[in-house]
Amino acid sequence: MEKIHATTVLAVKHNGQIAIGADGQATMGNTVAKSHVKKIRKLLDGKVVSGFAGSTADAFTLLDRFDEKLSNYSGNLKRAAVELAKDWRMDKYLRQLEAMMIVADKQEVLVISGTGDVLEPDEDVASIGSGSMYAKSAALALKKHATDLTAEEMVKESLTIAADICIYTNHNLVIEVV
């Protein structure tokens, strides 16, 4: 059985605002399995927002673990992310999970992967998923040339551009501002 996957998730930090958005498409091979998947989640009473790409069941498992880590470390985003990445890499069960996450609070954006990486993105733009490079390229251009836009507007426009190009990304966007 083929796994459900493929998406685009983008986070932009701009002028004191952080926005994270994702498209709503899930695919099985080259077929659209669902077009309205919500890949953005609020955690810690809305103080943290996370987006995921990869296997949906795996991502939900990781989101639950990350939420526990946030609670264990009093909402310290970076510490929770590092601890999740360590567990993800070391734990025999978690190591098999196929997903990536972008997490953010009011101060920072981080990318967490199953290889033990916790990355702070250059230029305050993070992206994951099949259309990530299209969305990231658009966001970097907007940050450079359309500085009057908000982070939320940049995420929306960048994801729209990615959806126009990437067959695994659709226009059913969910965007949250931290």
N, C-alpha and C positions, 0 to 999 in steps of 0.2 A: 504494500500500500504506500502510495506517495505521501510525503508530508506536506502539510499546508505551510506555505512560506511566502516570502517576497513582500516588500513594503518599502516605504520611505519615511524616515523620521528625521526631523530637523529641529535644532535648538539654536536660537540667536539671542545673544546678549547685546543690547544696544541702548545707549542713553539711559542707563539705570533700570532698564526693563529686561526681563528674560521671558521668552515665549518658546514653547515647544509645541510642535504639531506633527501630525501623521496623516497619511491617506487611510482609506478604509478597506483596501483590497487585500484579500487573501487568495492565493492560488494553489492549485494542486497540479504540478507539472505545468502545462501550458493552458490550463483551464481556470477561469475565475470560479472559485468555490463560494465566495461571499464578497459582497461589495461594501458592506457597512460594518466592518470590524472596528471596535474602539481600542486603539493601541496606546492611548494616553490615559494615565491614571494619576489621580491626586492621592498623596499619602500624607500621613502626619497632620491630619485635619487641614489639608490644602497648603501646608507650608512647603511641601516638596511635590514636584511633578516628575513623572517618569514616563518614558516612551520606550517601546520595545519593538525589535525586529527578530524574526526567526520563528521557530515553532511556537505556536500559541500556548499549548499546554506547558511547555518548558518555560516560556516567559512568565506565565502566571505563577509557577513554582518559584521562580527567581524573585518576582515581585513580592510574594509573601515573605520570602527570606529577607529581602532588603527592608521591608517594612518592620520586621522583627529587629533587624540590626539598627534601624533608626531609633526604635524605642529603647533598645539596650544602650545606645550611646547618646541619649538625650538630644536626638535630632541633629547630631553632628554629621553632616552629609559626607564629608571626605572620609571620616573614620568608618562610618557605616559602609561606604563603598569599598574601602580597602579590605575590611573584614569579610564582606560578601565575596569579593574577588579571591581572597585567600581560600575561603571555604569552597568556592566554585572550582578552583584549580586542584585542591587537595582531596576533596570528598569524592569517593568512588562513584556514588550515585550522581551527584551534581555535575561531575566532570563530563557526563554523557549528554548533558543538556545543550541544545543548540539554539542559542539566542544571543542578542546583545541588547544593552540598555543605555539610554541617555537619562541622566537624573539631574535635577536642578533645584536649587532653592533661590532665595532672593540675591545671594551673593555669587554663586558659581554654577558652572555646568560641567558635568563629568560624563565620560563614556566608560562603561564597565563591560569587559569581555570575559569569556570563559578561559582565556589563556592567562588570567591573573592580572590583566592590564586595567589600570584606572588612569584614564587620560584626561588632562585638562586641555581643551582644544585651543589651537592657535587662533588668533583673531576673533575669539568669542563666537565661533560657529562650529557646531558639532552635527554630524550626520551619520546615519547608519541605514543599512538596507540596500535593496537593489537599485533604487534611484538616488542614492545618497550623493553621488558626485555631481549629478545634475542640480540637485537642490542646493548643495554647498556652493557650487560655482555661482549660481544665481544670487545666493545670499551674500557672498563675498562682494560681488559686483554692486549689489544694492547698498551694502554698508559703506562702500567706497564712494558711490556716486549719488545715492538717494538718501542722504543723511537726515532728511526731514521726515522720513517714514519711522513708524514705531517698530519695535521688535516684532510685534504681532503681525503688522502689515508685511514686514519682510518675510516672515515665515509663510504667510498665506501666498504671497506672490511667488516665492521660491518653490513651494510645493506644487503650485499650479503649473509652473514651468516644467518641473520634473514629471508631473502627470501627463503633460503634453508630449513628452519624449519617451518615457519609460513605460513599456507595456505592462509592467508589474506594479504600477502606481496609478491610482485613480484620483478623481476630483472630489471624492467624499471626504473632506478634511475635518479633523478635530484639532483645535488649537486651544491651548491653555496658557495663561499668563501667570507667572509666579508672583 
